[in-house]
């Protein structure tokens, strides 16, 4: 019985040595660049498989939290579609009014372009407010004269 056990151990050792030799022969046949690439791909695959994914329960909690944050705002802070359309139309009317008034004013084209660009991009800038004040002042003078 003892000789069988040693024989199995010896054959296992021989098998592992032969396996290592075969692997080395195969590895020596593969060009070095390809072997390095294969090793890098295998290491990257092991790293990717080792990463844990986030549990799905946390995603559901985030959705609930976003919903509760939105409820904190008062209803008067949120405009309806109709109110937003009205505000947009009022803004466009203000732009048209300022365009017409700027055409009658004696200022350079460059300044007119800057004021119009500010009105569209930054409707509450100092340049727009100053132009609106001048326009309202001129309109006020015309009303008083009439």
Buried (B, 14 or more C-beta within 10 A) or exposed (E): EEEEEEEEEEEEEEEEEEEEEEEEEEEEEEEEEEBEEEEEEEEEEEEEEEEEEEEEEEEEEEEEEEEEEEEEEEEEEEEEEEEEEEEEEEEEEBBEEBEEBBEEBEEEEEEBEBBBEBBEEEBEBEBBEEBBEBBEEEEEEEEEEE
